[in-house]
Amino acid sequence: MCTLKQLPKGLGRLTSLQTLDILVVLEDRELYLNLRDLRMLSYLEFQGTLCIPECTNVRGPDEAGIIILKSRRHLVRLDLYFGK
C-alpha cells in the first residue's frame, strides 16, 4: 500500500522530472498536485509501478483520461486504491 499522503502543487513546475511512482489525488486541487498538472511534466515516464491512492477523489472519466497510460512503455503495474 502507498503511504505518501500528498504531493505539493509546485511539483508540476519540475518540467524535467523523469520518474514518478506515486500520484496522490486530493480534493483540494489548489494546494496539491492533481492529474491536470501532469500535462506540464512532458518528460515524465512512469517506471515499473504507478500507485494512485485516493482514487475516489478523481472527479470523473475526463479527469482520469488525462494520464495516457497505454503510451507508457515502462509501466509494468498500476495500483489503484478506492476508499480508506
MIBAKOL-499078 format. One record per residue: residue number from 1; residue in one letter; x, y, z of N, C-alpha, C in turn. Coordinates in steps of 0.1 Angstrom, whole numbers, plus 5000, padded with zeros to 4 digits. Layout:
BEGIN
[NUM, A, [X, Y, Z], [X, Y, Z], [X, Y, Z]]
...
This chain:
BEGIN
[1, M, [5008, 4988, 5000], [5000, 5000, 5000], [5009, 5012, 5000]]
[2, C, [5005, 5022, 4993], [5012, 5035, 4992], [5010, 5043, 5005]]
[3, T, [5021, 5049, 5010], [5020, 5056, 5023], [5021, 5071, 5021]]
[4, L, [5025, 5077, 5010], [5026, 5091, 5008], [5012, 5097, 5008]]
[5, K, [5010, 5108, 5015], [4997, 5114, 5017], [4994, 5126, 5007]]
[6, Q, [5004, 5132, 5002], [5002, 5144, 4993], [5014, 5147, 4985]]
[7, L, [5012, 5153, 4974], [5023, 5159, 4965], [5021, 5174, 4964]]
[8, P, [5031, 5182, 4966], [5029, 5196, 4966], [5026, 5201, 4952]]
[9, K, [5018, 5211, 4951], [5014, 5217, 4938], [5026, 5221, 4929]]
[10, G, [5036, 5226, 4936], [5048, 5231, 4929], [5056, 5220, 4922]]
[11, L, [5053, 5207, 4924], [5059, 5196, 4917], [5057, 5197, 4902]]
[12, G, [5045, 5203, 4899], [5042, 5204, 4884], [5051, 5214, 4877]]
[13, R, [5059, 5222, 4884], [5068, 5231, 4878], [5082, 5224, 4875]]
[14, L, [5084, 5212, 4880], [5096, 5205, 4877], [5094, 5198, 4863]]
[15, T, [5095, 5206, 4853], [5092, 5202, 4839], [5101, 5191, 4834]]
[16, S, [5113, 5189, 4840], [5122, 5179, 4836], [5122, 5166, 4844]]
[17, L, [5112, 5166, 4853], [5110, 5154, 4862], [5108, 5142, 4853]]
[18, Q, [5116, 5131, 4855], [5115, 5120, 4846], [5108, 5108, 4852]]
[19, T, [5108, 5106, 4865], [5101, 5094, 4870], [5092, 5098, 4882]]
[20, L, [5081, 5091, 4883], [5072, 5093, 4894], [5065, 5079, 4896]]
[21, D, [5065, 5075, 4909], [5059, 5062, 4911], [5046, 5062, 4920]]
[22, I, [5042, 5074, 4924], [5030, 5076, 4931], [5024, 5089, 4927]]
[23, L, [5011, 5089, 4926], [5003, 5101, 4923], [4992, 5102, 4933]]
[24, V, [4992, 5111, 4942], [4981, 5113, 4952], [4972, 5124, 4947]]
[25, V, [4959, 5120, 4946], [4949, 5129, 4941], [4940, 5133, 4953]]
[26, L, [4941, 5146, 4957], [4934, 5151, 4969], [4923, 5160, 4964]]
[27, E, [4913, 5162, 4973], [4902, 5171, 4969], [4906, 5185, 4967]]
[28, D, [4916, 5190, 4975], [4920, 5204, 4974], [4930, 5205, 4962]]
[29, R, [4925, 5208, 4950], [4934, 5209, 4939], [4942, 5222, 4938]]
[30, E, [4939, 5232, 4946], [4946, 5244, 4946], [4960, 5243, 4953]]
[31, L, [4960, 5234, 4963], [4973, 5232, 4971], [4981, 5220, 4967]]
[32, Y, [4975, 5210, 4961], [4982, 5198, 4959], [4982, 5194, 4944]]
[33, L, [4992, 5187, 4940], [4993, 5182, 4926], [4980, 5174, 4922]]
[34, N, [4975, 5176, 4910], [4964, 5168, 4905], [4967, 5163, 4891]]
[35, L, [4958, 5156, 4886], [4960, 5149, 4873], [4963, 5159, 4862]]
[36, R, [4956, 5171, 4862], [4958, 5181, 4851], [4973, 5186, 4852]]
[37, D, [4979, 5187, 4863], [4992, 5191, 4864], [5002, 5183, 4857]]
[38, L, [4999, 5170, 4854], [5008, 5161, 4847], [5010, 5166, 4833]]
[39, R, [5002, 5174, 4827], [5004, 5179, 4814], [5017, 5187, 4813]]
[40, M, [5021, 5193, 4823], [5033, 5202, 4823], [5045, 5193, 4824]]
[41, L, [5044, 5181, 4829], [5055, 5172, 4831], [5058, 5164, 4818]]
[42, S, [5063, 5170, 4808], [5064, 5164, 4795], [5074, 5153, 4794]]
[43, Y, [5084, 5153, 4803], [5094, 5143, 4803], [5091, 5131, 4812]]
[44, L, [5080, 5132, 4819], [5076, 5122, 4829], [5074, 5108, 4822]]
[45, E, [5081, 5098, 4828], [5079, 5084, 4824], [5076, 5076, 4836]]
[46, F, [5065, 5069, 4837], [5062, 5061, 4848], [5071, 5048, 4847]]
[47, Q, [5078, 5045, 4857], [5087, 5033, 4857], [5082, 5022, 4866]]
[48, G, [5081, 5010, 4861], [5076, 4999, 4870], [5062, 5000, 4874]]
[49, T, [5060, 5004, 4887], [5047, 5005, 4893], [5043, 5020, 4895]]
[50, L, [5031, 5023, 4892], [5025, 5036, 4895], [5013, 5033, 4905]]
[51, C, [5014, 5040, 4916], [5004, 5039, 4926], [4995, 5051, 4927]]
[52, I, [4982, 5050, 4926], [4973, 5061, 4928], [4963, 5058, 4939]]
[53, P, [4967, 5062, 4951], [4957, 5061, 4963], [4947, 5072, 4962]]
[54, E, [4936, 5070, 4969], [4925, 5080, 4970], [4919, 5082, 4956]]
[55, C, [4917, 5072, 4949], [4910, 5073, 4936], [4896, 5079, 4936]]
[56, T, [4890, 5078, 4948], [4877, 5084, 4950], [4877, 5099, 4948]]
[57, N, [4889, 5106, 4948], [4889, 5120, 4946], [4891, 5124, 4931]]
[58, V, [4892, 5114, 4922], [4892, 5117, 4908], [4878, 5120, 4904]]
[59, R, [4876, 5131, 4897], [4863, 5137, 4895], [4855, 5130, 4884]]
[60, G, [4861, 5122, 4876], [4853, 5115, 4865], [4863, 5111, 4854]]
[61, P, [4857, 5104, 4844], [4865, 5099, 4833], [4873, 5109, 4826]]
[62, D, [4868, 5121, 4824], [4875, 5132, 4817], [4888, 5135, 4825]]
[63, E, [4888, 5136, 4838], [4900, 5139, 4845], [4909, 5126, 4845]]
[64, A, [4904, 5115, 4847], [4912, 5103, 4847], [4919, 5100, 4833]]
[65, G, [4912, 5104, 4823], [4917, 5102, 4809], [4929, 5111, 4806]]
[66, I, [4933, 5120, 4815], [4944, 5129, 4812], [4957, 5121, 4812]]
[67, I, [4958, 5111, 4820], [4970, 5102, 4820], [4969, 5092, 4809]]
[68, I, [4976, 5093, 4799], [4976, 5083, 4788], [4986, 5072, 4792]]
[69, L, [4980, 5061, 4797], [4989, 5051, 4802], [4993, 5041, 4791]]
[70, K, [4986, 5040, 4780], [4990, 5030, 4770], [5003, 5033, 4763]]
[71, S, [5007, 5046, 4763], [5019, 5050, 4757], [5031, 5050, 4767]]
[72, R, [5029, 5046, 4779], [5039, 5045, 4789], [5045, 5031, 4789]]
[73, R, [5056, 5029, 4780], [5061, 5016, 4778], [5068, 5009, 4790]]
[74, H, [5072, 5017, 4800], [5079, 5012, 4811], [5070, 5009, 4823]]
[75, L, [5057, 5012, 4822], [5048, 5010, 4832], [5044, 4995, 4832]]
[76, V, [5047, 4988, 4843], [5045, 4974, 4844], [5033, 4971, 4852]]
[77, R, [5030, 4979, 4862], [5019, 4976, 4872], [5013, 4989, 4876]]
[78, L, [4999, 4989, 4877], [4992, 5001, 4881], [4983, 4997, 4893]]
[79, D, [4986, 5004, 4905], [4978, 5001, 4917], [4969, 5013, 4919]]
[80, L, [4956, 5010, 4920], [4945, 5020, 4922], [4939, 5016, 4936]]
[81, Y, [4937, 5026, 4944], [4931, 5023, 4957], [4919, 5032, 4959]]
[82, F, [4907, 5026, 4961], [4895, 5033, 4963], [4891, 5032, 4978]]
[83, G, [4886, 5043, 4984], [4881, 5042, 4998], [4893, 5044, 5007]]
[84, K, [4890, 5041, 5020], [4900, 5043, 5030], [4907, 5030, 5034]]
